[in-house]
Amino acid sequence: MTLYAIGDERPRIHPDAYVHPEAVLIGKVRLGPGSSVWPGAVIRADNGPIVIGARTSIQDGAVIHTQAVLQTQIGDDCVIGHLVHLEGCIIEDAVLVGSGSVILEGVICRSGSLVGAGAVVAPGTEVPSGAMALGVPARIRPRTVTPDSVKINAEAYSQRHLPQHRDGSHEVTLAECLEH
């Protein structure tokens, strides 16, 4: 993994978290216990802190940034999908953010909500608990999600994928991969 300090501010990673060697964390990033950051993810806290709670998965290629006046916060038991872009927003606990979605400044995704794959959530939008945000621009569909349905996705990463990679993943050479 590539870790950068900005002045005295450096990433702080809980010992029970997993950060893939090809992820990048810059500045005042806080990563909670049981959380995971996967290949190609970039978490850049150069304008203020980015706080990520416990058992949250930041998947491949995600880009998480912050703004000087609007911090980025991600709660516990969240799944931030592949190629997601988060910018100056708040993601509360047990939120699923689908692959390729964009969540812009001032957005609040309440606990137990879901942002569909490819959605673009406009600045200042609130996605209520139990709602889905779908489309471009995202439209809110209330009372369509249960917190348990979101949490089960996070559990798959914290209970299965994280130990599998943290404890059993290792780099191999090309020669080891060639079939004979």
C-alpha positions in Angstrom: 0.0 0.0 0.0 1.1 3.6 -0.6 0.7 5.8 2.4 1.4 9.6 2.4 1.5 12.1 5.2 0.7 15.7 4.6 2.6 17.7 7.1 2.0 16.0 10.4 -1.3 14.4 9.2 -0.9 10.7 8.3 -3.3 7.8 7.8 -4.2 5.9 10.9 -5.3 2.4 10.3 -6.8 0.1 12.9 -4.7 -3.1 13.3 -7.7 -5.3 12.4 -8.3 -3.4 9.1 -7.0 -4.6 5.7 -5.5 -2.3 3.1 -4.5 -3.9 -0.2 -0.9 -3.2 -1.3 -2.2 -1.3 -4.4 -4.4 1.1 -2.5 -3.4 4.7 -1.7 -4.2 6.6 1.5 -3.1 10.2 1.8 -3.3 12.6 4.7 -5.7 12.4 7.7 -7.5 9.1 6.8 -9.0 7.1 9.7 -9.8 3.5 9.0 -11.8 1.6 11.6 -11.5 -2.1 12.8 -12.5 -4.8 10.4 -12.7 -2.4 7.5 -11.1 -3.1 4.1 -9.6 -1.0 1.3 -9.2 -2.9 -2.0 -6.9 -2.5 -5.1 -6.8 0.8 -6.9 -8.8 2.6 -4.2 -7.6 6.2 -3.5 -8.5 7.9 -0.3 -7.2 11.4 -0.4 -7.7 13.5 2.8 -5.7 16.6 1.8 -8.5 19.2 2.6 -9.6 17.7 5.8 -10.2 14.3 7.5 -11.8 11.3 6.0 -13.2 9.0 8.7 -14.2 5.4 7.8 -16.0 3.3 10.5 -15.8 -0.4 11.4 -16.4 -3.3 9.1 -16.8 -1.1 6.0 -15.5 -2.2 2.6 -14.0 0.4 0.2 -13.9 -1.6 -3.1 -11.6 -1.6 -6.1 -11.1 1.7 -7.8 -13.1 3.8 -5.4 -12.1 7.5 -5.1 -12.8 9.2 -1.8 -12.0 12.9 -1.4 -12.9 15.6 1.1 -13.4 19.3 1.0 -12.1 22.0 3.4 -15.6 22.8 4.6 -17.4 19.5 4.0 -15.6 16.4 5.4 -16.2 12.9 4.1 -17.5 10.5 6.7 -18.4 6.8 6.2 -20.0 4.9 9.0 -19.9 1.3 10.2 -21.0 -1.7 8.1 -21.1 0.1 4.7 -20.2 -1.2 1.3 -18.7 1.4 -1.1 -18.8 -0.3 -4.4 -16.3 -0.6 -7.3 -15.4 2.7 -9.0 -17.5 4.9 -6.6 -16.6 8.6 -6.2 -17.4 10.2 -2.8 -16.8 13.9 -2.4 -17.5 15.9 0.9 -20.5 13.7 1.9 -21.7 11.8 4.9 -22.5 8.1 4.6 -24.1 6.9 7.8 -24.1 3.2 9.1 -25.2 0.3 7.0 -25.3 2.0 3.6 -24.7 0.3 0.3 -23.3 2.5 -2.4 -23.5 0.7 -5.8 -20.7 0.4 -8.3 -19.8 3.4 -10.4 -22.0 5.8 -8.5 -21.1 9.4 -7.6 -22.1 11.1 -4.4 -21.3 14.8 -4.3 -20.7 17.5 -1.7 -23.2 17.9 1.1 -25.1 14.7 0.5 -26.2 12.7 3.5 -27.0 9.0 3.0 -28.9 8.0 6.2 -28.5 4.6 7.9 -30.0 1.7 6.0 -30.2 3.5 2.6 -28.9 2.4 -0.8 -27.5 4.3 -3.7 -27.9 2.2 -6.9 -25.1 1.4 -9.3 -24.3 4.3 -11.6 -26.4 6.8 -9.8 -25.3 10.4 -9.5 -26.5 12.0 -6.2 -26.7 15.8 -6.6 -25.1 18.2 -4.0 -27.1 18.7 -0.9 -29.4 15.7 -1.4 -30.6 13.6 1.6 -31.2 9.9 1.0 -33.5 8.9 3.9 -33.2 5.6 5.9 -34.9 2.8 4.0 -34.7 4.6 0.7 -32.9 4.0 -2.6 -31.4 6.7 -4.8 -31.4 5.6 -8.4 -30.6 7.1 -11.8 -28.9 10.2 -13.2 -29.7 12.5 -11.5 -30.7 10.2 -8.7 -34.3 10.1 -7.7 -35.3 8.9 -4.2 -37.5 5.9 -3.8 -38.7 5.8 -0.2 -39.4 2.7 1.9 -37.6 0.2 -0.4 -34.6 -1.0 1.7 -34.2 -2.6 5.1 -31.0 -2.0 7.1 -30.5 -5.8 7.4 -30.5 -6.2 3.6 -27.7 -3.7 3.4 -25.8 -5.0 6.4 -25.6 -8.5 5.0 -23.4 -7.2 2.1 -21.0 -5.6 4.6 -20.8 -8.8 6.6 -19.7 -10.7 3.5 -16.6 -8.5 3.3 -15.7 -8.2 6.9 -16.3 -11.9 7.7 -15.2 -13.7 4.6 -13.1 -11.5 2.2 -11.1 -9.6 4.7 -9.7 -12.6 6.5 -9.2 -14.5 3.2 -7.0 -11.7 1.8 -5.3 -10.4 5.0 -4.3 -13.9 6.2 -3.9 -15.8 2.9 -3.1 -13.5 0.1 0.5 -13.0 -1.1 2.2 -11.9 -4.2 3.5 -14.5 -6.6 5.8 -14.3 -9.6 4.9 -14.7 -13.3 6.9 -18.0 -13.3 4.7 -19.4 -10.6 1.6 -18.6 -12.7 2.7 -20.1 -16.0 1.1 -23.5 -16.8 3.4 -26.2 -18.0 
